[in-house]
Amino acid sequence: MAELIRLPKMSDTMEEGVIVKWNVKVGDTVKTGDILADVETDKATMELENFVKGTVLHLKAKEGEATPVDSVIAVIGQAGEDYSVLLNGAATSEIKAVASSKNETTPISEIKIAEVLQPIINSGDDRIKASPLAKKLAQDKGIDIQNINGSGDNGRIIMRDIENYTPSAQTTSASSGWVESYDEVNVSQMRKTIAGRLAESKFTAPHFYLTMEINMDKAMEAREKMNDYSDVKISVNDMVVKASAVALQKHPAVNSSWLGTKIRYNHHIHIGVAMAVEDGLLVPVVRFVNHKNLSAISSEIKAYGIKAKDKKLQPVDWQGNTFTISNLGMFGIEEFTAIINPPDACILAVGGVKDTVGVVNGEMKPVKTMKVTLSCDHRVVDGVVGSKFLNTLKELLEEPVKLLV
């Protein structure tokens, strides 16, 4: 008997996914464990594993299009099996859900299965291919349906074409002949999640910021010497991660989370390291940082960087952070503030190491300095607590030998 394949929830925050690539085609025989498709979630591109034995009868979800979680994306059964009744039943359920969510007044009985399966609907003299629901939505929005290119079968206009429609933006200046224009792209699943989480953090957690300048002369000297012996190149960021872990041990109130009716003070130290990728920002987590040496920390961060770039990070890689570090120093940024990464109570923004002039033992001398800014959730961390943490961090980086004992 044919079975509907639905898009599973592949991360805790996933609401929809995009089929990046189908690894099967209609007519292929599949077994349990085969990889049906590569799916872009809100965090990474992941493999969709098959749990049904049979023949691929239908691929409903198109590559590159967003599909809600639990929507039917494919049908697997016996070769030649009629799956239309099964698919029609699923389509009816989805249409009812859409109509209910939009509070539409059109009776469900009038929204026929043609929304999903019928290829041509008479929409006036020009016989435009459009589903009834698409026509009604276009009418409600005042959109001329003749201006829309359909993405359904045989160019049929369906509901998502109306929802995603943007009027052409191109204006020509009569005097100069110059043209105003722009491009618009759909928001990726990752960017949607980043926007939602950061907006929630910024507008629910009362942020305050503490900035401190650190003399990095000894840290840079120590790093150069350590790299003479280390199998992996240790970066300034690796040293900041290690120093933060040691400082968090001394100031556990910073290594905490706001839980509404409780404050959680974590005994373990898992540091999220923000990494920029093409579609946004990923924060893989280095676990038990306080128990690892600099070489181990550096190797782990570099491995995460490769996985993030290749979109191979898995949910376990970005979960469990108790503190987060965001470093933009490599881009020439001297100082910035970062938005707290839930569920953490604090995030450390790290600027670049720069050459400047400072007073050393009463004399003006060239020095290397670095500015760091701690963003704190005032519900959990007070100014004094955050300041003490930064002072300890400063002491560790200005005397980096302390990181080795």
ABEGO torsion letter per residue (X at the ends): XBBBBBBBBABAABABBBBABBABBBGBBBBBGBBABBBBBAABBBBBBBABBEBBABBABBBGBBBBBGBBABBBBBBGBBAAAAAAAAAAAAAAAAAAAAGBABBAAABBAAAAABABBBAEAAGBBBBAAAAAAAAAAGBBAAABBBABBGGBBBAAAAAABBBBBBBBBAAAGBBBBBBBBBBBAAAAAAAAAAAAAAAABBBBBBBBBBBAAAAAAAAAAAAAABABBBBAAAAAAAAAAAAAAABAAABBBBAGABBBBBABBBBBBBBBBAAEBBBBBBBGAAABBAAAAAAAAAAAAAAAAAGABBAAAABGBABBBBBAAAAGBABBBBBBBOABABBBBBBBBBBBBBBBGGBBBBBBBBBBBBBBBAAABBAAAAAAAAAAAAAAAABAAAAAX
